[in-house]
Amino acid sequence: MAEELRRSLGVFDAVVIGLGSMIGAGIFVALGPAAGAAGSGAGLLWALGIAAVVAYANAMASARLAALYPASGGTYVYGRERLGSFWGYMAGWAFVVGKTASCAAMALTVGAYVWPAHAHAVAVAAVVALTAVNYRGVQKSALLTRVVVAVVLAVLACVVVVSLGAGEAARPTLGGELVGGSVFQAAGLLFFAFAGYARIATLGEEVRDPARTIPRAVPVALGIALAVYAAVTVSVLAVLGPDALAASPAPLADAARAADAEWLVPLVTVGAAVAALGSLLSLILGVSRTTLAMARDGYLPGALAAVHPRFRVPHRAELAVGAVVAVVAATADVRDAIGFSSFGVLVYYGIANASAWTLGGRSRPLAALGIVGCAVLAFALPLGSVLAGSGVLAAGVVAWAVSRGRAVPPRP
């Protein structure tokens, strides 16, 4: 029987880990590209709402399923148990490749803010450091994430207050023409920011009383993130307008400047770096747990299923994930990574919603909404992201065919 991980996380820690994955990604990375896709302030706000609705449907599907199957792996486990081993495998494949791109995007964000001239080198150093933190145990990771979330929320609160309180700041119109395809593309990019609640589900084997903890933690984390995103989006739009927001590589810092608050710019820079580190910390945590689950079932090398005898973490999976992310961070572009990641994660949640559909009863309306929402947002993404994501999924199907001979049957 496979060794189990240590159950050390309560509701508060699970919420904080989810927030650590979400807060920062949307504000410091995806907001600018989404504004460019939306084409207007109204379009961006509609896109935020659409992304939140799809994320809520996905969150509730994940929460119900995680309570039934409190094991590491998230939708990899749910798809396997509810739809069959192929769909579970495809969910795990989509999650691992999509979130590997997310890890690289977060690491590159750290580099861009801390030392722009050597962003790739800083990104690799960040991956190495946080892989070492995760290696020594999830509880230490949870404690560090509390600090990260507190710092980021304080910085974002300052940005909101300063931007909305700037009496002489220009107030560009938040209106503008709505273009359906553009709004959905923006929503697909913003969805990248909401996907952090998956970290809670993939920690199912490490939370205390998962049937109670997970369904409580998921909607709380998502609701807090949405409130923060909405406040920051409205305040930044109020001083920059949609065009300047889309063109800005550091929109929150530019919003502080437009509001005549130069003193806030260094704090925003620190907050951006801290937020990205917090997201990267939780992302590596989640990807390594899904890798663990797939290795246990024979779809990845069995050596990755090892659990450290002292720290009770999947140490080989964490080292492997860290190594792959470091390579991607050394070579990738952050904006391309966002689109690729969004496609993979939307496929992952499409399978989660299909799994929730099989539960019947009250689960079905939200599950149906989630299935349709994931499909629409995934194929509204930039064509390059759709083609690259589809190609990687096709490669996963080939890998599935090769690995079937050594895979183990689903656990009862």
C-alpha positions in Angstrom: 0.0 0.0 0.0 1.3 3.5 -0.9 2.5 5.6 2.0 0.2 8.4 3.1 1.1 12.0 3.5 0.8 13.9 6.8 -2.6 15.5 7.6 -1.6 18.9 9.1 -3.7 21.6 7.4 -6.9 23.1 8.8 -9.5 25.4 7.1 -7.5 28.5 7.6 -4.3 27.1 6.2 -6.2 25.7 3.2 -7.8 29.1 2.5 -4.4 30.8 2.8 -2.8 28.3 0.4 -5.6 28.9 -2.1 -5.2 32.7 -1.8 -1.4 32.4 -2.1 -2.0 30.8 -5.5 -4.6 33.3 -6.8 -3.7 36.6 -5.3 -0.8 38.0 -7.4 -1.3 36.0 -10.6 -4.3 38.0 -11.8 -3.2 41.4 -10.6 0.4 41.4 -11.4 0.5 39.2 -14.5 -2.8 38.6 -16.3 -4.5 42.0 -15.9 -2.6 43.8 -18.6 -3.0 41.1 -21.3 -6.7 40.8 -20.4 -7.2 44.5 -20.8 -5.6 44.4 -24.2 -7.9 41.6 -25.3 -11.0 43.2 -23.8 -10.5 46.5 -25.6 -12.5 48.6 -23.2 -13.0 49.1 -19.5 -16.5 47.7 -19.6 -15.2 44.7 -21.5 -12.5 44.0 -18.9 -15.1 44.2 -16.0 -17.4 41.8 -17.9 -14.5 39.5 -18.5 -13.7 39.5 -14.8 -17.3 38.6 -14.0 -17.4 35.8 -16.6 -14.1 34.3 -15.3 -15.5 34.4 -11.8 -18.7 32.6 -12.7 -16.8 29.9 -14.4 -14.4 29.7 -11.6 -17.2 29.4 -9.1 -18.8 26.5 -11.0 -15.4 24.8 -11.1 -14.8 25.5 -7.4 -18.0 23.9 -6.3 -17.4 20.8 -8.5 -13.9 20.5 -7.1 -15.1 20.9 -3.5 -17.8 18.2 -3.8 -15.5 15.8 -5.4 -12.6 16.5 -3.1 -14.8 15.7 -0.1 -15.6 12.3 -1.6 -12.1 11.6 -2.7 -9.7 13.2 -0.2 -6.5 12.0 -1.9 -3.6 13.8 -3.6 -4.2 14.4 -7.3 -7.4 16.5 -7.6 -9.2 16.0 -10.8 -6.8 13.3 -11.8 -8.4 11.2 -9.1 -12.0 12.5 -9.7 -11.9 11.8 -13.4 -10.4 8.4 -12.9 -13.0 7.4 -10.3 -16.1 9.0 -12.0 -15.3 8.8 -15.8 -12.6 6.2 -16.2 -8.9 5.9 -16.2 -8.3 7.7 -19.5 -10.1 10.9 -18.4 -8.4 10.9 -15.1 -5.1 10.6 -16.9 -5.9 13.4 -19.3 -6.9 15.7 -16.4 -3.6 15.0 -14.7 -1.7 15.5 -17.9 -3.5 18.8 -18.6 -2.9 20.0 -15.0 0.8 19.1 -14.9 1.7 20.7 -18.2 -0.6 23.8 -17.7 0.6 24.5 -14.2 4.2 24.0 -15.1 3.7 26.9 -17.5 2.0 28.8 -14.6 5.1 28.1 -12.4 7.3 29.5 -15.1 5.1 32.6 -15.5 5.3 33.3 -11.7 9.0 32.8 -11.6 9.6 35.1 -14.5 7.4 37.7 -12.8 9.7 37.6 -9.8 12.7 38.2 -12.2 11.0 41.0 -14.1 10.3 43.0 -10.9 13.4 42.2 -8.9 16.1 42.4 -11.6 14.7 43.0 -15.1 18.1 42.8 -16.8 18.6 39.2 -15.5 15.0 38.1 -15.2 15.6 34.5 -16.3 18.4 34.0 -13.9 16.4 35.3 -11.0 13.4 33.1 -12.0 15.6 30.0 -11.9 16.9 31.0 -8.5 13.4 31.5 -7.2 12.3 28.0 -8.4 15.3 26.4 -6.7 14.7 28.2 -3.4 11.0 27.4 -3.2 11.4 23.8 -4.2 13.8 23.6 -1.2 11.0 25.1 1.1 8.4 22.6 -0.2 10.9 19.7 0.2 11.0 20.2 4.0 7.3 19.9 4.5 3.9 21.4 3.6 3.3 23.0 7.0 6.4 25.2 6.6 5.1 26.1 3.2 1.7 27.0 4.7 3.3 29.3 7.3 5.3 31.1 4.7 2.2 31.5 2.5 0.4 33.3 5.4 3.1 35.9 5.4 3.1 36.3 1.7 -0.7 36.8 1.5 -0.7 39.4 4.3 2.0 41.4 2.6 0.3 41.3 -0.8 -3.1 42.2 0.5 -1.6 45.2 2.4 0.1 46.5 -0.8 -3.1 46.0 -2.9 -5.2 47.8 -0.3 -2.8 50.8 -0.6 -3.1 50.8 -4.4 -6.9 50.8 -4.2 -7.1 53.6 -1.6 -4.6 55.8 -3.4 -6.1 55.2 -6.8 -9.7 55.9 -5.8 -8.7 58.8 -3.5 -6.7 60.7 -6.1 -8.7 63.8 -6.5 -6.8 65.3 -9.4 -6.1 62.0 -11.2 -7.6 61.7 -14.7 -10.8 59.6 -14.7 -10.9 57.8 -18.1 -14.3 56.4 -19.0 -14.9 52.8 -18.1 -17.3 52.3 -20.9 -16.6 51.3 -24.5 -17.8 48.9 -27.1 -18.2 45.3 -26.0 -17.0 42.6 -28.5 -18.1 39.1 -27.6 -15.1 37.2 -28.7 -12.7 39.7 -27.2 -14.5 39.6 -23.9 -14.3 35.9 -23.7 -10.7 35.9 -24.6 -10.0 38.3 -21.8 -12.0 36.1 -19.5 -9.9 33.1 -20.5 -6.8 35.0 -19.7 -8.2 36.2 -16.4 -9.2 32.7 -15.5 -5.5 32.1 -15.1 -5.8 34.2 -11.9 -8.6 32.2 -10.4 -7.2 28.7 -10.7 -5.5 28.7 -7.3 -8.3 27.0 -5.5 -7.1 23.8 -7.2 -4.3 23.8 -4.8 -6.7 23.1 -2.0 -8.2 20.1 -3.8 -4.9 18.6 -4.7 -3.9 18.8 -1.0 -6.8 16.4 -0.1 -4.4 13.9 1.6 -2.8 16.6 3.8 -5.8 18.4 5.3 -7.5 17.5 8.5 -11.1 16.3 8.1 -11.2 16.8 4.3 -15.0 16.3 4.0 -15.5 19.4 6.1 -12.3 21.4 5.4 -12.3 21.4 1.6 -15.9 22.4 0.9 -15.5 25.3 3.3 -12.1 26.5 2.2 -12.7 26.6 -1.6 -15.6 29.1 -1.8 -14.1 31.3 0.9 -10.7 31.6 -0.9 -12.4 32.2 -4.2 -14.8 34.9 -2.7 -11.9 36.8 -1.1 -9.9 36.7 -4.3 -12.8 38.0 -6.4 -13.4 40.9 -4.1 -9.7 41.8 -4.2 -9.6 41.5 -8.0 -12.7 43.6 -8.5 -11.5 46.4 -6.2 -8.0 46.6 -7.8 -9.4 46.4 -11.4 -11.8 49.2 -10.9 -9.3 51.4 -9.1 -6.5 50.9 -11.7 -9.0 51.5 -14.5 -10.1 54.7 -12.8 -6.6 56.3 -13.1 -5.1 54.6 -16.2 -8.0 53.8 -18.4 -8.1 50.6 -20.5 -5.6 51.6 -23.2 -2.8 52.6 -20.8 -3.6 49.5 -18.6 -3.2 47.2 -21.7 0.1 48.9 -22.6 1.6 48.9 -19.2 4.1 46.2 -18.2 3.6 47.2 -14.5 0.1 48.6 -14.3 -0.2 48.9 -10.5 3.0 50.9 -10.3 1.8 53.1 -13.2 -1.5 53.6 -11.4 0.4 54.8 -8.3 2.4 57.2 -10.4 -0.8 58.5 -12.1 -2.3 59.1 -8.7 0.8 61.1 -7.7 1.9 58.5 -5.1 5.5 57.9 -6.1 6.2 56.7 -2.5 4.0 53.7 -3.2 5.9 52.5 -6.4 8.7 50.6 -4.4 6.1 49.0 -2.2 4.2 47.8 -5.3 7.4 46.4 -6.8 8.1 44.4 -3.6 4.4 43.3 -3.4 4.6 42.0 -7.0 7.7 40.0 -6.3 6.2 38.6 -3.1 2.9 37.8 -4.7 4.6 35.9 -7.5 6.7 34.0 -5.0 3.6 33.1 -3.1 1.9 31.8 -6.2 5.0 29.9 -7.3 5.2 28.3 -3.8 1.7 26.9 -3.9 1.9 26.0 -7.6 4.9 23.8 -7.2 3.1 22.2 -4.2 0.1 21.3 -6.3 1.9 20.1 -9.4 4.1 17.8 -7.4 1.1 16.2 -5.7 -0.6 15.4 -9.0 2.7 14.0 -10.2 2.8 11.8 -7.1 -0.7 10.5 -7.8 0.1 9.7 -11.5 3.3 8.0 -10.5 1.5 5.8 -8.0 -0.8 4.6 -10.8 2.0 3.9 -13.3 1.5 6.8 -15.7 4.7 8.5 -14.7 7.9 6.8 -13.5 7.4 4.9 -10.3 10.3 6.6 -8.6 8.3 9.8 -8.4 5.8 8.1 -6.0 8.4 8.1 -3.2 7.4 9.8 0.1 10.3 11.2 2.2 10.6 9.1 5.4 11.2 12.2 7.6 9.4 15.1 6.0 6.5 13.0 4.7 6.4 14.8 1.3 6.7 13.5 -2.3 10.4 14.6 -2.4 11.3 13.1 -5.8 8.2 14.5 -7.5 9.0 17.9 -6.0 12.6 17.8 -7.3 11.5 16.7 -10.7 8.8 19.4 -11.0 11.3 22.0 -9.8 13.9 20.9 -12.4 11.4 21.1 -15.3 10.0 24.5 -14.2 13.6 25.9 -13.9 14.3 24.9 -17.5 11.0 26.5 -18.8 11.7 29.6 -16.7 15.1 29.9 -18.3 13.7 30.0 -21.8 10.0 31.0 -21.9 8.1 34.3 -22.3 5.7 35.2 -19.5 2.8 36.2 -21.7 3.0 33.1 -23.9 3.1 31.0 -20.7 -0.2 32.6 -19.5 -2.2 31.6 -22.6 -0.8 28.1 -22.6 -1.4 27.6 -19.0 -5.0 28.8 -19.2 -5.8 26.3 -22.0 -4.4 23.4 -20.0 -6.2 24.4 -16.8 -9.5 24.9 -18.5 -9.3 21.4 -20.0 -8.6 20.2 -16.5 -11.6 21.8 -15.1 -13.8 20.7 -17.9 -13.1 17.2 -16.8 -13.7 18.1 -13.2 -17.2 19.4 -14.1 -17.9 16.3 -16.2 -17.0 14.2 -13.1 -19.3 16.3 -10.9 -22.1 15.8 -13.4 -22.0 12.1 -12.6 -22.9 12.9 -9.0 -26.4 13.8 -10.1 -28.9 15.9 -8.2 -28.0 19.5 -7.3 -24.5 19.1 -8.7 -25.7 19.0 -12.4 -26.7 22.6 -13.1 -23.4 24.1 -12.0 -21.5 21.2 -13.6 -23.2 21.9 -16.9 -22.4 25.6 -16.6 -18.8 24.7 -15.8 -18.4 22.4 -18.8 -19.8 25.0 -21.3 -17.8 27.8 -19.7 -14.5 26.0 -19.8 -15.0 25.0 -23.4 -15.9 28.6 -24.5 -13.0 30.2 -22.6 -10.5 27.7 -23.7 -11.2 28.1 -27.5 -11.5 31.9 -27.2 -7.9 32.1 -26.1 -5.2 33.4 -28.7 -4.8 30.9 -31.6 -1.2 30.2 -30.7 -2.2 29.1 -27.2 -5.0 26.9 -28.5 -2.8 25.2 -31.1 0.1 24.7 -28.6 -2.2 23.4 -25.9 -4.0 21.0 -28.3 -0.6 19.7 -29.5 0.5 18.9 -26.0 -2.8 17.2 -25.2 -2.4 15.1 -28.3 1.1 14.1 -27.1 -0.5 13.1 -23.8 -2.9 10.7 -25.7 0.2 9.1 -27.3 1.9 8.8 -23.9 -1.3 7.3 -22.5 -1.3 4.6 -25.2 2.4 3.8 -24.3 1.9 3.7 -20.6 -1.3 1.6 -20.4 0.6 -1.6 -20.1 2.3 -0.6 -16.8 -0.6 1.4 -15.3 -2.5 0.0 -12.3 -6.2 -0.4 -12.1 -8.2 2.4 -10.3 -8.3 2.0 -6.6 -11.7 1.0 -5.2 
